[in-house]
């Protein structure tokens, strides 16, 4: 039986990340946004120059989910100044969890969250945070199930449309504490 594997991405994975990013963003948001806004976002966010900058940032990391040697999703995390909003230096941001629609329900997102929690254990992280569109109820439910709670909102601009993202966070217990 095939198993989903998570691994840290390298620069040679750039095209896979471009394809998954474009496809999943379109699958998720095209029906509720203008074609022009979607197209502009894809061009700005997933062009080779932009992704190269993100890959070369030492405070950002990409992880791929693969199944039978096929890339089915990716995760992008940010630390310190790479965070899209600097909330705290000891915070880690999940900027993107993108999974191809045909693999929804296969626990790929859960594998990514588990990887994030493992990364948090070996870094000085007090909380993990993310922004999620307030209308993306599936994602909000998933993050809530994993212990994330809404703590604020911010505006996400998609072309000429200002949308509201919920900011959600998961507190990380001090790793030196032990359970009794």
ABEGO torsion letter per residue (X at the ends): XBBBBBBBBBAAAAAAAAAAAAAAAAAAAAAABBAAAAAAAAAAAABAAAAAAAAABAABBBBBBBBGGBBABBBBBBBEAABABBABAABBBBABBBBBAAABGAGAAAAAAAAAAAAAAABBBABBBBBBBAABAAAAAAAAAAGBBBABBBBBBBEABBBBBBBBBBBBBBAABBBX
